[in-house]
Amino acid sequence: MWNVQVTIRRWTSDDLPGWVECELEDASGRRHFFEEKTPVVSDRTLSADLLPCAGYIACTVVGDADGRGAVEIDTRDPWGIASVEGESRFTVPRGSLIHLA
């Protein structure tokens, strides 16, 4: 499964299993923010004192965006994740993608 790397910036809620704010920087340098449950964005046990740290959001690669090493992704597939603005399609550097089993 493809995942895009994000930075887990801050703890937002103690509601189980814990919620965090994540930041994704797209290929043009624009920052997008997500609020998500900790197990969705990390395989580590997180707490507020461990932040910021690296994380990931599952996504589908939609296509080659521009031939310059960027790809278009959709975070709504497979887990229905969207940014706090409701966006789910982003153009990101190919190097920000990781493949996790």
N, CA, C and O atoms as a MOPAC input file, in Angstrom:
PM7 MOZYME 1SCF
protein

 N      0.84500 1    -1.17400 1     0.00000 1
 C      0.00000 1     0.00000 1     0.00000 1
 C      0.89600 1     1.24600 1     0.00000 1
 O      1.87900 1     1.31700 1     0.73800 1
 N      0.54000 1     2.22200 1    -0.83800 1
 C      1.29200 1     3.46900 1    -0.88400 1
 C      0.87300 1     4.38400 1     0.25400 1
 O     -0.29200 1     4.42900 1     0.64800 1
 N      1.84700 1     5.10600 1     0.76600 1
 C      1.62300 1     6.08900 1     1.81700 1
 C      2.43400 1     7.32300 1     1.49400 1
 O      3.50900 1     7.23000 1     0.90100 1
 N      1.92500 1     8.47700 1     1.88300 1
 C      2.66600 1     9.71800 1     1.71700 1
 C      3.17200 1    10.13800 1     3.09900 1
 O      2.44900 1    10.06300 1     4.09300 1
 N      4.40900 1    10.57400 1     3.13500 1
 C      5.01100 1    10.99100 1     4.39700 1
 C      4.41500 1    12.31300 1     4.85400 1
 O      4.20000 1    13.22400 1     4.05500 1
 N      4.15500 1    12.40000 1     6.14600 1
 C      3.65900 1    13.62200 1     6.77500 1
 C      4.46700 1    13.87200 1     8.03500 1
 O      5.19500 1    12.99600 1     8.50500 1
 N      4.33400 1    15.06000 1     8.57200 1
 C      4.90400 1    15.37300 1     9.87700 1
 C      3.76100 1    15.45400 1    10.87000 1
 O      2.81800 1    16.22300 1    10.68400 1
 N      3.84900 1    14.65900 1    11.92300 1
 C      2.84700 1    14.70900 1    12.98700 1
 C      3.27100 1    15.84900 1    13.90500 1
 O      4.27100 1    15.73600 1    14.61500 1
 N      2.51700 1    16.94300 1    13.89500 1
 C      2.91700 1    18.19100 1    14.54900 1
 C      2.51500 1    18.30700 1    16.01300 1
 O      3.32200 1    18.68800 1    16.86100 1
 N      1.25600 1    17.97400 1    16.30100 1
 C      0.80800 1    18.20100 1    17.68200 1
 C     -0.34000 1    17.27100 1    18.04500 1
 O     -1.07900 1    16.78200 1    17.19000 1
 N     -0.45700 1    17.05100 1    19.33400 1
 C     -1.52200 1    16.24700 1    19.90400 1
 C     -2.76100 1    17.12700 1    19.97200 1
 O     -2.68400 1    18.25400 1    20.46100 1
 N     -3.90900 1    16.63700 1    19.48900 1
 C     -5.10700 1    17.47400 1    19.49300 1
 C     -6.20600 1    16.97800 1    20.41900 1
 O     -7.06200 1    17.76500 1    20.82200 1
 N     -6.20800 1    15.68900 1    20.76900 1
 C     -7.26200 1    15.18200 1    21.64200 1
 C     -6.82200 1    13.88300 1    22.31100 1
 O     -6.15100 1    13.04700 1    21.70700 1
 N     -7.21900 1    13.74000 1    23.56800 1
 C     -6.97400 1    12.50100 1    24.29800 1
 C     -8.07000 1    11.46600 1    24.06000 1
 O     -7.97400 1    10.34200 1    24.55300 1
 N     -9.11800 1    11.83300 1    23.30500 1
 C    -10.14800 1    10.84900 1    22.99300 1
 C     -9.46800 1     9.63400 1    22.37300 1
 O     -8.61100 1     9.76800 1    21.50000 1
 N     -9.86000 1     8.45000 1    22.83200 1
 C     -9.20300 1     7.23200 1    22.36500 1
 C     -9.36700 1     7.04900 1    20.87300 1
 O    -10.46000 1     7.26400 1    20.34900 1
 N     -8.33400 1     6.66700 1    20.18200 1
 C     -7.01100 1     6.24300 1    20.64200 1
 C     -5.98100 1     7.36900 1    20.69800 1
 O     -4.78200 1     7.09700 1    20.76500 1
 N     -6.42100 1     8.61500 1    20.67200 1
 C     -5.56000 1     9.78600 1    20.59200 1
 C     -5.62100 1    10.36100 1    19.19100 1
 O     -5.60300 1     9.62200 1    18.20600 1
 N     -5.69400 1    11.67300 1    19.10400 1
 C     -5.79900 1    12.36600 1    17.82400 1
 C     -4.64700 1    13.35100 1    17.68400 1
 O     -4.21600 1    13.96500 1    18.66000 1
 N     -4.15600 1    13.49200 1    16.45700 1
 C     -3.01400 1    14.37300 1    16.18700 1
 C     -3.26300 1    15.20900 1    14.93500 1
 O     -4.07600 1    14.85900 1    14.08000 1
 N     -2.53900 1    16.32400 1    14.85400 1
 C     -2.53500 1    17.14100 1    13.64900 1
 C     -1.30400 1    16.76900 1    12.84300 1
 O     -0.18900 1    16.72300 1    13.36400 1
 N     -1.52600 1    16.50300 1    11.55700 1
 C     -0.43900 1    16.14400 1    10.64200 1
 C     -0.34200 1    17.19300 1     9.54300 1
 O     -1.32600 1    17.83200 1     9.17100 1
 N      0.87800 1    17.34700 1     9.03800 1
 C      1.12400 1    18.29800 1     7.96100 1
 C      1.73700 1    17.58500 1     6.77100 1
 O      2.69500 1    16.82400 1     6.90900 1
 N      1.17200 1    17.84200 1     5.60100 1
 C      1.70400 1    17.33400 1     4.34500 1
 C      2.13100 1    18.55300 1     3.52700 1
 O      1.36000 1    19.49700 1     3.36100 1
 N      3.35900 1    18.52500 1     3.02000 1
 C      3.81000 1    19.59700 1     2.13900 1
 C      3.79000 1    19.07900 1     0.71400 1
 O      4.43500 1    18.07900 1     0.39800 1
 N      3.04200 1    19.76600 1    -0.15200 1
 C      2.92000 1    19.30300 1    -1.53700 1
 C      4.11700 1    19.74500 1    -2.36600 1
 O      5.02800 1    20.39700 1    -1.85600 1
 N      4.11100 1    19.39200 1    -3.63500 1
 C      5.25100 1    19.64900 1    -4.52200 1
 C      5.50900 1    21.13700 1    -4.74300 1
 O      6.61700 1    21.52300 1    -5.11300 1
 N      4.50200 1    21.97200 1    -4.52100 1
 C      4.68300 1    23.41400 1    -4.70000 1
 C      5.02400 1    24.12200 1    -3.39000 1
 O      5.16800 1    25.34400 1    -3.36200 1
 N      5.15200 1    23.34900 1    -2.29700 1
 C      5.49900 1    23.92200 1    -1.00400 1
 C      4.30500 1    24.32100 1    -0.15500 1
 O      4.48000 1    24.82900 1     0.95300 1
 N      3.09000 1    24.09800 1    -0.65500 1
 C      1.88900 1    24.42200 1     0.12400 1
 C      1.69800 1    23.37300 1     1.21500 1
 O      1.88400 1    22.17800 1     0.98500 1
 N      1.32700 1    23.83600 1     2.39700 1
 C      1.10800 1    22.93400 1     3.52200 1
 C     -0.37900 1    22.61700 1     3.66700 1
 O     -1.23400 1    23.49900 1     3.57800 1
 N     -0.66300 1    21.34100 1     3.89300 1
 C     -2.03100 1    20.85400 1     4.09000 1
 C     -2.07100 1    20.16300 1     5.44500 1
 O     -1.13500 1    19.45500 1     5.81600 1
 N     -3.15100 1    20.36900 1     6.18000 1
 C     -3.25600 1    19.83500 1     7.52800 1
 C     -4.37900 1    18.81800 1     7.62500 1
 O     -5.42500 1    18.95900 1     6.99300 1
 N     -4.13900 1    17.78900 1     8.43100 1
 C     -5.07200 1    16.70300 1     8.66500 1
 C     -5.19600 1    16.51200 1    10.16800 1
 O     -4.22400 1    16.71300 1    10.89700 1
 N     -6.36900 1    16.13000 1    10.64000 1
 C     -6.52400 1    15.69600 1    12.01700 1
 C     -6.97500 1    14.24400 1    11.95900 1
 O     -8.00900 1    13.92100 1    11.37300 1
 N     -6.17600 1    13.37000 1    12.58200 1
 C     -6.43900 1    11.94500 1    12.41300 1
 C     -6.08500 1    11.17500 1    13.68300 1
 O     -5.34900 1    11.66400 1    14.54100 1
 N     -6.62600 1     9.96000 1    13.78200 1
 C     -6.31900 1     9.06200 1    14.90000 1
 C     -4.86700 1     8.59000 1    14.79700 1
 O     -4.36500 1     8.34700 1    13.69900 1
 N     -4.20400 1     8.46300 1    15.93100 1
 C     -2.78100 1     8.10800 1    15.93100 1
 C     -2.46700 1     6.79600 1    15.22000 1
 O     -1.47100 1     6.75000 1    14.49900 1
 N     -3.26100 1     5.70900 1    15.37400 1
 C     -2.89600 1     4.46300 1    14.67900 1
 C     -3.01000 1     4.55400 1    13.15800 1
 O     -2.44400 1     3.72200 1    12.44900 1
 N     -3.72700 1     5.54400 1    12.65400 1
 C     -3.89200 1     5.70000 1    11.21100 1
 C     -2.63900 1     6.31900 1    10.58900 1
 O     -2.34500 1     6.07400 1     9.41900 1
 N     -1.89900 1     7.12000 1    11.36300 1
 C     -0.75800 1     7.85300 1    10.81400 1
 C      0.59900 1     7.38300 1    11.32700 1
 O      1.63100 1     7.90800 1    10.91100 1
 N      0.60800 1     6.40400 1    12.22300 1
 C      1.87800 1     5.89800 1    12.74800 1
 C      1.69500 1     4.48900 1    13.29200 1
 O      0.62900 1     4.13600 1    13.79600 1
 N      2.75300 1     3.68800 1    13.18000 1
 C      2.71000 1     2.35600 1    13.79000 1
 C      3.34800 1     2.36700 1    15.17200 1
 O      3.45000 1     1.32700 1    15.82400 1
 N      3.77500 1     3.53700 1    15.61600 1
 C      4.35800 1     3.69400 1    16.95700 1
 C      3.28400 1     4.13900 1    17.94500 1
 O      2.26800 1     4.71200 1    17.55300 1
 N      3.51500 1     3.87300 1    19.21500 1
 C      2.65300 1     4.41000 1    20.25600 1
 C      3.08100 1     5.84900 1    20.48700 1
 O      4.21200 1     6.10600 1    20.90000 1
 N      2.18800 1     6.78100 1    20.22300 1
 C      2.53000 1     8.19700 1    20.30300 1
 C      1.99200 1     8.83600 1    21.57600 1
 O      1.02900 1     8.36000 1    22.17700 1
 N      2.63400 1     9.91500 1    21.96600 1
 C      2.15800 1    10.77300 1    23.04900 1
 C      2.61500 1    12.19100 1    22.72000 1
 O      3.48400 1    12.39100 1    21.87200 1
 N      2.03000 1    13.15600 1    23.38900 1
 C      2.32500 1    14.56500 1    23.09200 1
 C      3.80400 1    14.89400 1    23.23700 1
 O      4.32100 1    15.73100 1    22.49600 1
 N      4.49700 1    14.25100 1    24.17700 1
 C      5.90900 1    14.57100 1    24.39600 1
 C      6.83500 1    13.99000 1    23.32200 1
 O      8.02400 1    14.30800 1    23.30700 1
 N      6.31700 1    13.14900 1    22.42900 1
 C      7.11900 1    12.58300 1    21.33800 1
 C      6.99500 1    13.38200 1    20.03500 1
 O      7.60400 1    13.02300 1    19.02700 1
 N      6.21900 1    14.44500 1    20.05500 1
 C      5.94500 1    15.21000 1    18.84100 1
 C      6.81300 1    16.46100 1    18.76300 1
 O      7.17500 1    17.01300 1    19.80200 1
 N      7.15200 1    16.91700 1    17.57800 1
 C      6.77400 1    16.39400 1    16.26900 1
 C      7.57400 1    15.14500 1    15.90900 1
 O      8.65900 1    14.90600 1    16.43900 1
 N      7.01300 1    14.36000 1    14.99800 1
 C      7.69100 1    13.16400 1    14.49500 1
 C      7.14800 1    12.83200 1    13.10900 1
 O      6.16300 1    13.41400 1    12.65400 1
 N      7.80100 1    11.89800 1    12.45700 1
 C      7.38500 1    11.47400 1    11.12100 1
 C      6.17600 1    10.55500 1    11.20400 1
 O      6.01400 1     9.79800 1    12.16100 1
 N      5.33400 1    10.63800 1    10.18800 1
 C      4.17400 1     9.76800 1    10.07400 1
 C      3.85200 1     9.54500 1     8.61500 1
 O      4.65000 1     9.88700 1     7.74200 1
 N      2.70200 1     8.97800 1     8.34100 1
 C      2.30900 1     8.67800 1     6.97000 1
 C      0.79300 1     8.61900 1     6.87000 1
 O      0.10000 1     8.38200 1     7.85900 1
 N      0.29300 1     8.83900 1     5.66200 1
 C     -1.13300 1     8.70100 1     5.37200 1
 C     -1.25600 1     7.80400 1     4.13600 1
 O     -0.61200 1     8.04700 1     3.11600 1
 N     -2.08100 1     6.77700 1     4.24200 1
 C     -2.30700 1     5.87900 1     3.10800 1
 C     -2.93200 1     6.65300 1     1.95400 1
 O     -3.73500 1     7.56400 1     2.15700 1
 N     -2.54800 1     6.27300 1     0.74100 1
 C     -3.05700 1     6.98000 1    -0.43900 1
 C     -3.01600 1     6.06700 1    -1.65500 1
 O     -2.44400 1     4.97700 1    -1.62200 1
 N     -3.62700 1     6.53200 1    -2.70900 1
 C     -3.55900 1     5.88500 1    -4.01600 1
 C     -2.83400 1     6.82900 1    -4.95000 1
 O     -3.10400 1     8.02900 1    -4.95400 1
 N     -1.91500 1     6.30000 1    -5.74200 1
 C     -1.23100 1     7.10600 1    -6.75100 1
 C     -2.16500 1     7.19000 1    -7.95000 1
 O     -2.53000 1     6.17300 1    -8.54000 1
 N     -2.54500 1     8.41400 1    -8.30100 1
 C     -3.48300 1     8.64100 1    -9.39300 1
 C     -2.74500 1     8.75100 1   -10.71500 1
 O     -3.24800 1     8.29400 1   -11.74200 1
 N     -1.54700 1     9.35700 1   -10.70700 1
 C     -0.79400 1     9.45600 1   -11.94500 1
 C      0.43600 1    10.33600 1   -11.81600 1
 O      0.66700 1    10.97700 1   -10.79100 1
 N      1.21900 1    10.34700 1   -12.89000 1
 C      2.40300 1    11.19800 1   -12.98000 1
 C      1.91300 1    12.62200 1   -13.19800 1
 O      1.20100 1    12.89100 1   -14.16600 1
 N      2.28600 1    13.53100 1   -12.31000 1
 C      1.71800 1    14.87400 1   -12.34400 1
 C      2.32000 1    15.77800 1   -13.40400 1
 O      1.59700 1    16.51800 1   -14.07100 1
 N      3.63100 1    15.72500 1   -13.56700 1
 C      4.21800 1    16.73500 1   -14.44200 1
 C      5.51400 1    16.31500 1   -15.11100 1
 O      6.14800 1    17.12700 1   -15.78500 1
 N      5.91800 1    15.07400 1   -14.94300 1
 C      7.15800 1    14.62600 1   -15.54500 1
 C      8.40700 1    15.12800 1   -14.85200 1
 O      9.51200 1    14.85200 1   -15.31800 1
 N      8.27100 1    15.86100 1   -13.74500 1
 C      9.42400 1    16.38900 1   -13.00800 1
 C      9.66000 1    15.62500 1   -11.71100 1
 O     10.33400 1    16.12100 1   -10.80800 1
 N      9.12000 1    14.45000 1   -11.61900 1
 C      9.30400 1    13.66800 1   -10.40700 1
 C      8.20400 1    13.85900 1    -9.39100 1
 O      8.35200 1    13.43800 1    -8.24300 1
 N      7.10400 1    14.48200 1    -9.77700 1
 C      5.96100 1    14.64300 1    -8.88100 1
 C      4.84600 1    13.70300 1    -9.32900 1
 O      4.72000 1    13.38100 1   -10.51000 1
 N      4.04500 1    13.27300 1    -8.36600 1
 C      2.91600 1    12.40500 1    -8.65700 1
 C      1.66300 1    12.96800 1    -8.00900 1
 O      1.73000 1    13.68000 1    -7.00700 1
 N      0.52600 1    12.64000 1    -8.59400 1
 C     -0.74200 1    13.03200 1    -7.99900 1
 C     -1.24700 1    11.86000 1    -7.16900 1
 O     -1.23800 1    10.71400 1    -7.61700 1
 N     -1.68800 1    12.16700 1    -5.95300 1
 C     -2.20000 1    11.13100 1    -5.04900 1
 C     -3.60500 1    11.49400 1    -4.59300 1
 O     -4.04000 1    12.64100 1    -4.69800 1
 N     -4.29800 1    10.48400 1    -4.08500 1
 C     -5.61700 1    10.68900 1    -3.48900 1
 C     -5.61700 1    10.00800 1    -2.12900 1
 O     -5.43100 1     8.79400 1    -2.04600 1
 N     -5.82200 1    10.77500 1    -1.06100 1
 C     -5.82200 1    10.21900 1     0.29000 1
 C     -7.19900 1     9.68500 1     0.70200 1
 O     -7.33400 1     9.05700 1     1.75300 1
 N     -8.21600 1     9.93500 1    -0.12400 1
 C     -9.54100 1     9.40700 1     0.20900 1
 C     -9.60400 1     7.89100 1    -0.00400 1
 O    -10.43000 1     7.20100 1     0.59300 1
 N     -8.72800 1     7.39500 1    -0.85600 1
 C     -8.64700 1     5.96400 1    -1.12400 1
 C     -7.30400 1     5.47800 1    -0.58100 1
 O     -6.28500 1     5.96900 1    -1.06800 1
 N     -7.21000 1     4.57900 1     0.36000 1
 C     -8.22500 1     3.60200 1     0.71400 1
 C     -9.01800 1     3.89100 1     1.99300 1
 O    -10.01800 1     3.21100 1     2.22400 1
 N     -8.63500 1     4.86100 1     2.84000 1
 C     -9.24500 1     4.99500 1     4.16300 1
 C    -10.14300 1     6.21500 1     4.33200 1
 O    -10.56600 1     6.50000 1     5.45300 1
 N    -10.44900 1     6.93800 1     3.27100 1
 C    -11.38300 1     8.05600 1     3.38200 1
 C    -10.82800 1     9.28200 1     4.08200 1
 O    -11.58100 1    10.01500 1     4.72400 1
 N     -9.53400 1     9.52300 1     3.97600 1
 C     -8.89300 1    10.64000 1     4.68200 1
 C     -8.86600 1    11.88500 1     3.80300 1
 O     -8.52200 1    11.81700 1     2.62300 1
 N     -9.23400 1    13.02200 1     4.39200 1
 C     -9.18200 1    14.31100 1     3.70400 1
 C     -8.57200 1    15.34000 1     4.65500 1
 O     -8.59900 1    15.17400 1     5.87400 1
 N     -8.02500 1    16.39900 1     4.07500 1
 C     -7.44900 1    17.47900 1     4.88300 1
 C     -8.57000 1    18.18800 1     5.64200 1
 O     -9.75000 1    17.95100 1     5.38700 1
 N     -8.18900 1    19.05900 1     6.57400 1
 C     -9.20100 1    19.80500 1     7.32300 1
 C    -10.01200 1    20.71200 1     6.39900 1
 O    -11.11800 1    21.11500 1     6.75700 1
 N     -9.48200 1    21.04300 1     5.21400 1
 C    -10.22000 1    21.82300 1     4.22300 1
 C    -11.06900 1    20.93800 1     3.30700 1
 O    -11.75700 1    21.44800 1     2.42300 1
 N    -11.02700 1    19.62500 1     3.50900 1
 C    -11.81700 1    18.70400 1     2.70100 1
 C    -11.13500 1    18.23200 1     1.42800 1
 O    -11.76400 1    17.56300 1     0.60800 1
 N     -9.85800 1    18.56600 1     1.24400 1
 C     -9.13000 1    18.15100 1     0.04500 1
 C     -8.55500 1    16.74500 1     0.22700 1
 O     -8.17000 1    16.35300 1     1.32900 1
 N     -8.50500 1    15.99600 1    -0.87500 1
 C     -7.91100 1    14.66000 1    -0.81500 1
 C     -6.95600 1    14.39400 1    -1.97400 1
 O     -6.26300 1    13.37700 1    -1.97100 1
 N     -6.90200 1    15.27500 1    -2.95600 1
 C     -5.98000 1    15.10200 1    -4.09000 1
 C     -4.85900 1    16.10900 1    -3.98000 1
 O     -5.08300 1    17.30800 1    -3.82000 1
 N     -3.62700 1    15.58300 1    -4.07100 1
 C     -2.44100 1    16.41300 1    -3.89800 1
 C     -1.37100 1    15.99600 1    -4.89700 1
 O     -1.28200 1    14.82900 1    -5.27600 1
 N     -0.57200 1    16.94700 1    -5.31200 1
 C      0.60500 1    16.66500 1    -6.11800 1
 C      1.79600 1    16.73800 1    -5.17800 1
 O      2.06200 1    17.78000 1    -4.57700 1
 N      2.51700 1    15.61900 1    -5.05300 1
 C      3.62400 1    15.52500 1    -4.09500 1
 C      4.88300 1    15.04100 1    -4.80100 1
 O      4.79700 1    14.40800 1    -5.85300 1
 N      6.05900 1    15.33400 1    -4.22900 1
 C      7.29100 1    14.77500 1    -4.79700 1
 C      7.25000 1    13.24900 1    -4.70900 1
 O      6.81900 1    12.69100 1    -3.70000 1
 N      7.69600 1    12.58600 1    -5.75900 1
 C      7.71000 1    11.11700 1    -5.76400 1
 C      8.46800 1    10.56300 1    -4.54900 1
 O      8.10700 1     9.51400 1    -4.01400 1
 N      9.50900 1    11.26500 1    -4.12100 1
 C     10.30400 1    10.81900 1    -2.97200 1
 C      9.56900 1    10.85700 1    -1.64600 1
 O     10.07100 1    10.32200 1    -0.65800 1
 N      8.39500 1    11.47000 1    -1.59300 1
 C      7.64400 1    11.50200 1    -0.33300 1
 C      6.72700 1    10.29200 1    -0.18700 1
 O      6.03100 1    10.15600 1     0.81900 1
 N      6.72500 1     9.41100 1    -1.18900 1
 C      5.91800 1     8.19400 1    -1.10700 1
 C      6.72700 1     7.03500 1    -0.53200 1
 O      7.91000 1     6.87900 1    -0.83200 1
 N      6.08300 1     6.24200 1     0.28500 1
 C      6.70200 1     5.03000 1     0.80800 1
 C      5.70400 1     3.88600 1     0.61700 1
 O      4.49100 1     4.09600 1     0.63500 1
 N      6.22700 1     2.69500 1     0.43600 1
 C      5.36400 1     1.52400 1     0.26500 1
 C      5.44000 1     0.70200 1     1.53400 1
 O      6.50600 1     0.21900 1     1.91300 1
 N      4.27800 1     0.54500 1     2.19900 1
 C      4.19800 1    -0.25100 1     3.42100 1
 C      3.30200 1    -1.44600 1     3.17400 1
 O      2.28300 1    -1.35200 1     2.49000 1
 N      3.69800 1    -2.56500 1     3.74100 1
 C      2.90500 1    -3.79900 1     3.57100 1
 C      1.63800 1    -3.75700 1     4.39300 1
 O      0.85600 1    -4.70700 1     4.37000 1

